[in-house]
């Protein structure tokens, strides 16, 4: 059972109306707690885990926790912090992404005791008249004054009319579910405040809002996001997860210790003073959360052999069959990683792909597999051996 005090402290950037939250917690009734996640990619990452873990704290105190999968809002695209509009996802892309979310959320949450709901259930049947009635409660000034929109307008960049709908639609979620407390990342602050505003104007008790601290990505600059390529997925293999975490800048080791490894103050103070050793401690703790301690120890051992002792462990090399005896570099990356052609091209253009020991920066370079297997490396931590399946 989590202490109530942790609800008000761990990982929090800001509590909007903390006094109201304290009153709600003191009421001793089960509160309706909401966390919304849009399925914009197939992976949940360590940044998502921060807000999921806060939801779990409420869950362990016996509150009614709602994980709202934004299958409807994902079709609009969250404009928060964006310099341009998100690409519009098709229904097929959204459904494919949703398939992985629950399995990955189970790595943090007790899914059996969580209300898993999809906002298309109430947003899809919404009539235009009903939506306009709700939108009348919101002024255009409120929407265009938000920083992301204001910056784009200032820079003479377009703001899609559909993007103005996003915070209103997300606010409707809170009204529909009669939410008492909404949890989200710091970048979701204005969207969550919209839920509070709509509740108030529609005669309902306004929700308290908890903004969680942002987990910076591996670059130490931008928030963790798959679109920025700086993320660590919750379901990534242990050795890949450990290797990525060893790349974080020294300046954010303590942030990862608290937000991703869930270390308490005493554990953080005991971290090794040398950044490399401290990073390894934090990485091992994070990997253990999702894969278990034994697997985490193995991942650290493999990392040390490969990158400190320069001994590539054969178990790290994944053998991949090619249907053709001659393929291009871009085809090789797609076959090995199952990524899209556009993602494969991006990796090649960034110099992240090697054939043997040479950087392969031309997507159309031919690889002849009739003479034997080809060694392919992607990034620092993914190793493959390509075989022509027609040749033993």
C-alpha positions in Angstrom: 0.0 0.0 0.0 1.4 3.4 -1.0 1.5 6.1 1.6 -0.9 9.0 0.8 2.0 11.4 1.0 3.6 9.8 -2.0 0.6 10.9 -4.1 1.5 14.5 -3.4 5.3 14.2 -3.8 6.9 11.5 -6.1 7.6 12.7 -9.6 5.3 15.7 -9.5 6.1 19.0 -11.2 2.9 20.8 -10.2 -0.4 20.2 -8.6 -3.1 22.6 -9.8 -5.4 23.4 -6.9 -3.5 21.3 -4.3 -6.0 22.4 -1.6 -8.8 20.8 -3.6 -6.8 17.6 -4.0 -6.1 17.4 -0.3 -9.9 17.8 0.4 -10.7 15.0 -2.1 -8.1 12.7 -0.5 -9.5 13.5 2.9 -13.0 12.6 1.9 -12.1 8.9 2.1 -14.3 8.1 -0.9 -13.0 6.3 -3.9 -12.0 9.0 -6.4 -12.2 8.8 -10.2 -8.6 9.1 -11.5 -7.9 9.6 -15.2 -4.8 9.1 -17.3 -5.2 9.5 -21.1 -2.8 8.0 -23.6 -3.1 8.4 -27.4 -1.9 5.3 -29.4 0.3 7.4 -31.7 3.0 4.7 -31.9 3.2 1.0 -31.1 5.4 1.5 -28.1 5.0 2.8 -24.6 8.3 4.2 -23.2 9.9 5.2 -19.9 8.3 8.6 -20.2 4.8 7.0 -20.2 5.9 4.8 -17.2 6.2 7.9 -15.1 2.5 8.8 -15.4 1.5 5.2 -15.3 3.3 4.7 -12.0 1.5 7.7 -10.5 -1.8 6.1 -11.6 -0.7 2.9 -9.9 -0.1 4.8 -6.6 -3.8 6.0 -6.7 -4.8 2.4 -7.6 -3.0 1.0 -4.6 -4.9 3.4 -2.3 -8.2 1.9 -3.6 -9.3 4.7 -6.0 -11.1 4.1 -9.3 -8.5 4.4 -12.0 -9.3 5.0 -15.6 -6.7 4.4 -18.4 -8.3 6.2 -21.3 -7.0 5.0 -24.6 -7.4 7.9 -27.0 -8.3 6.0 -30.1 -10.6 9.0 -31.2 -8.2 11.8 -30.1 -5.3 10.1 -31.8 -7.1 10.6 -35.1 -6.9 14.4 -34.4 -3.4 14.6 -33.1 -2.2 16.3 -29.9 -0.7 19.7 -30.7 1.0 20.0 -27.3 4.6 21.2 -27.7 4.5 20.7 -31.5 6.1 23.1 -34.0 3.8 21.7 -36.7 0.7 19.5 -36.9 1.0 15.8 -36.2 0.5 13.4 -39.2 -3.1 12.2 -39.2 -3.2 8.5 -38.3 -5.5 6.1 -40.2 -7.9 3.8 -38.3 -5.7 0.8 -39.2 -2.6 2.5 -37.7 -4.4 3.4 -34.5 -5.8 -0.1 -34.1 -2.4 -1.7 -34.7 -0.8 0.6 -32.1 -3.6 -0.1 -29.5 -2.8 -3.8 -29.7 0.5 -3.4 -27.9 -0.6 -0.8 -25.3 -2.3 -3.0 -22.7 0.4 -5.6 -22.7 3.0 -2.9 -22.1 0.9 -1.1 -19.5 0.8 -4.3 -17.5 4.5 -3.9 -16.9 3.6 -1.0 -14.5 -0.2 -1.2 -13.8 -2.5 -3.8 -12.3 -4.5 -3.9 -15.5 -7.1 -6.2 -14.0 -8.1 -3.5 -11.5 -8.0 -0.7 -14.0 -10.9 0.6 -16.0 -9.5 0.4 -19.6 -11.7 2.4 -21.8 -11.6 3.9 -25.3 -12.8 7.5 -25.9 -14.3 6.6 -29.2 -17.1 5.0 -27.2 -18.6 8.4 -26.3 -16.8 10.7 -28.8 -17.7 8.8 -32.0 -21.5 9.1 -31.5 -21.3 12.8 -30.5 -23.5 14.9 -32.8 -22.3 18.1 -34.3 -24.9 20.0 -32.4 -23.8 18.5 -29.1 -20.1 19.2 -29.8 -20.9 22.9 -30.7 -22.8 23.2 -27.5 -19.7 22.2 -25.6 -17.4 24.3 -27.7 -19.5 27.3 -27.0 -18.1 27.1 -23.4 -14.6 27.9 -24.7 -13.2 31.1 -26.2 -10.9 31.2 -29.2 -8.6 33.5 -27.2 -8.0 30.7 -24.7 -7.0 28.3 -27.4 -4.7 30.5 -29.5 -3.0 32.0 -26.4 -1.5 28.6 -25.5 2.2 28.6 -26.1 2.5 26.0 -28.9 -0.2 27.7 -31.0 1.0 31.2 -30.2 4.6 30.4 -31.2 3.4 28.9 -34.5 1.2 31.9 -35.3 4.1 34.2 -34.4 6.4 32.4 -36.8 3.7 32.5 -39.5 3.3 28.7 -39.4 -0.1 27.2 -39.8 -2.3 25.9 -37.1 -4.8 23.3 -38.4 -8.4 24.1 -37.5 -8.8 20.4 -36.3 -5.9 21.0 -33.8 -8.1 23.5 -32.0 -10.6 20.7 -31.3 -8.1 18.5 -29.5 -8.1 20.1 -26.0 -11.9 20.5 -26.1 -12.4 16.8 -27.1 -9.9 15.7 -24.4 -11.9 17.9 -21.9 -15.1 16.1 -22.9 -13.4 12.9 -21.6 -13.2 14.3 -18.1 -16.8 15.6 -18.2 -18.1 12.2 -19.4 -16.3 10.2 -16.8 -16.9 12.7 -14.0 -13.2 12.7 -13.2 -11.9 14.0 -9.8 -8.2 13.9 -10.6 -6.4 13.9 -13.9 -2.8 12.9 -14.3 -0.5 13.8 -17.2 2.9 15.0 -18.3 3.8 18.6 -17.9 3.2 19.1 -21.6 -0.4 18.1 -21.1 -1.1 20.9 -18.6 -3.3 23.0 -20.9 -5.2 20.1 -22.1 -6.0 19.0 -18.6 -7.0 22.5 -17.6 -9.5 22.4 -20.4 -11.1 19.4 -18.8 -11.3 21.4 -15.5 -12.8 24.4 -17.3 -15.4 22.4 -19.1 -16.5 20.6 -16.0 -16.9 23.9 -14.1 -18.9 25.6 -16.9 -21.1 22.5 -17.3 -22.0 22.6 -13.6 -19.8 19.7 -12.5 -17.1 19.5 -9.8 -13.8 20.6 -11.5 -11.0 18.1 -11.5 -7.7 18.5 -9.7 -4.8 18.3 -12.0 -1.4 16.6 -11.4 1.4 17.5 -13.8 4.3 15.0 -13.7 7.9 16.0 -14.3 9.0 15.4 -17.8 11.5 12.6 -18.4 14.1 13.9 -20.9 15.0 11.6 -23.7 18.4 10.0 -24.3 19.7 13.3 -25.9 19.1 15.1 -22.6 17.4 18.0 -24.5 13.9 17.0 -25.6 11.2 15.1 -23.8 11.3 11.4 -24.4 9.4 10.6 -27.6 9.5 8.0 -30.4 9.1 10.8 -32.9 12.4 12.4 -31.6 14.2 9.0 -31.7 15.3 9.5 -28.1 13.2 6.9 -26.3 13.6 3.6 -24.4 10.6 1.3 -25.0 9.1 -0.6 -22.1 9.2 -3.8 -24.0 12.6 -3.5 -25.6 15.1 -6.4 -25.1 17.1 -6.1 -21.9 20.5 -5.7 -23.5 19.2 -3.0 -25.9 17.5 -1.2 -23.0 20.6 -1.3 -20.9 22.8 -0.1 -23.8 20.5 2.8 -24.6 20.5 3.9 -20.9 24.2 4.0 -20.8 24.1 6.8 -23.4 22.2 9.3 -21.3 24.1 12.5 -20.5 25.7 12.7 -17.0 23.5 15.7 -16.2 20.3 13.7 -16.1 21.4 10.6 -14.2 19.6 11.6 -11.1 16.4 12.4 -13.0 16.5 8.9 -14.4 17.3 7.4 -11.0 14.1 9.0 -9.5 11.6 9.0 -12.4 12.6 5.8 -14.3 14.4 3.6 -11.7 12.1 4.7 -8.9 15.0 5.1 -6.4 14.3 6.9 -3.2 16.3 9.8 -1.8 18.6 7.5 0.2 19.3 5.3 -2.8 20.1 8.4 -5.0 22.5 9.7 -2.4 24.3 6.4 -2.4 24.9 6.3 -6.1 28.5 5.9 -7.1 30.2 9.3 -7.5 31.7 8.3 -10.9 29.1 9.0 -13.6 29.8 5.8 -15.6 29.3 3.7 -12.5 26.2 5.7 -11.4 24.7 5.3 -14.9 25.3 1.6 -14.8 23.5 1.3 -11.4 20.5 3.3 -12.7 20.4 1.3 -15.9 20.5 -2.0 -14.1 17.7 -0.9 -11.8 15.5 0.2 -14.7 16.1 -3.0 -16.6 15.3 -5.1 -13.5 11.9 -3.3 -13.2 10.8 -4.7 -16.6 12.9 -7.8 -17.0 13.9 -9.0 -13.5 17.2 -8.8 -11.7 18.8 -11.8 -13.2 18.2 -10.6 -16.8 19.4 -7.1 -15.8 22.7 -8.6 -14.5 23.1 -10.5 -17.7 22.5 -7.3 -19.8 25.1 -5.4 -17.8 27.6 -8.2 -18.2 27.0 -8.4 -22.0 27.3 -4.6 -22.3 30.6 -4.6 -20.4 32.1 -7.4 -22.6 30.9 -5.7 -25.8 31.7 -2.1 -25.1 34.2 -2.0 -22.3 36.2 -5.1 -23.1 35.5 -5.0 -26.9 34.3 -8.6 -27.0 31.1 -9.1 -29.0 29.0 -11.7 -27.3 27.6 -14.1 -30.0 24.3 -14.2 -28.2 23.8 -10.6 -29.2 23.9 -11.4 -33.0 20.5 -12.2 -34.4 20.5 -14.4 -37.5 18.1 -13.1 -40.2 17.1 -14.9 -43.4 16.7 -13.0 -46.7 14.3 -14.3 -49.3 16.7 -13.0 -52.0 20.4 -13.6 -52.7 21.0 -10.0 -53.5 19.4 -7.1 -51.5 19.9 -3.4 -51.0 21.0 -1.9 -47.7 17.6 -0.4 -47.1 16.0 -3.8 -47.7 18.5 -5.4 -45.3 17.5 -2.9 -42.5 13.8 -3.5 -43.1 14.2 -7.3 -43.1 16.3 -7.2 -39.9 14.4 -4.7 -37.8 10.8 -4.9 -39.3 10.8 -1.1 -39.4 9.2 0.8 -42.2 11.2 1.8 -45.3 11.1 5.5 -44.2 12.5 4.6 -40.8 15.2 2.4 -42.4 16.2 5.3 -44.8 16.4 7.6 -41.8 18.8 5.3 -39.9 21.0 4.9 -43.0 21.1 8.7 -43.7 22.0 9.3 -40.0 25.0 7.0 -40.4 23.6 4.5 -37.9 24.0 1.5 -40.3 27.2 -0.5 -40.8 28.0 -3.4 -43.1 30.9 -5.2 -41.6 33.0 -2.4 -40.1 32.1 0.3 -42.7 29.3 2.8 -42.5 26.6 2.1 -45.2 25.2 5.5 -46.1 23.8 4.6 -49.5 20.3 2.9 -49.3 20.7 1.3 -52.7 24.1 -0.3 -52.2 23.8 -4.0 -53.1 24.6 -6.8 -50.7 25.5 -10.2 -52.3 24.6 -13.1 -50.0 25.5 -15.9 -52.3 29.1 -15.9 -51.0 28.1 -16.1 -47.4 26.4 -14.2 -44.6 26.8 -10.4 -44.1 27.3 -8.6 -40.8 24.9 -5.8 -40.3 25.0 -3.4 -37.3 22.4 -0.7 -36.5 23.2 1.8 -34.0 25.5 0.8 -31.2 23.5 -2.1 -29.8 21.8 -4.1 -32.6 23.8 -6.7 -34.4 22.5 -9.0 -37.2 23.9 -11.7 -39.5 22.1 -11.8 -42.8 21.8 -15.2 -44.6 20.3 -16.1 -48.0 17.7 -18.7 -47.0 18.2 -20.6 -50.2 21.9 -21.2 -49.4 23.0 -23.4 -46.5 
